[in-house]
Amino acid sequence: MKRLTFSALAALPLALAAGPARAQAVVGRPAPAFTVADSNGQSHSLADYKGKLVVLEWFNPECPFVGKHYGSGHMQGLQQEWTAKGIVWLTIDSSAPGKQGYVDAARARALAKERGLASTALLLDPEGKVGRAYAAKTTPHMFVIDRAGTVAYAGGIDDKPSTDQADLATARNFVAAALGEIVAGRPVTVASSQPYGCSVKYAD
């Protein structure tokens, strides 16, 4: 994929988030509780994963920034690598009905198969309750929750806010770094960063 020019990027639903006025998911504080169904109708609560490392990944199948990570296989590779180590990875679609990226359960299952998702579950949040609880602003917007249930990382997936797959080769992946440091018993070096991508398409 070619790098988009500034003018082309301006036409996209791009959000380099300046941060919400009142973020609910704050690094160093308990992660907001939630209960939401996945694409198979199974309910998931954060409490179900007490004592485990959890990654939350906001997802919009029509967003070109999401497409960068999935089209390259990069996101699926991360999901596979870390879930194999016992980490819970929850992909969340908070697009509202009628908005870009909204999918019903049947379409979500098809997408998961088509794109080879290797996350623990694809959660459907059309009312935006989980997204708003975390003040998720972009797709992807990433959060890492440690074994104590505390937000250990919040922000962008890496330091390359582009749609160019070639940038992945030199990107610093903040999520992988945070997980590696937590697993090794070290403090997270970069605990927050600017999220980038398409704005989450909440209901009006």
Helices and strands as residue ranges (DSSP letters): H 6-10, E 35-37, E 43-45, G 46-49, E 54-58, H 64-71, H 74-83, E 88-93, H 105-115, E 121-124, H 129-134, E 138-139, E 142-145, E 151-155, G 165-169, H 174-183, E 198-199
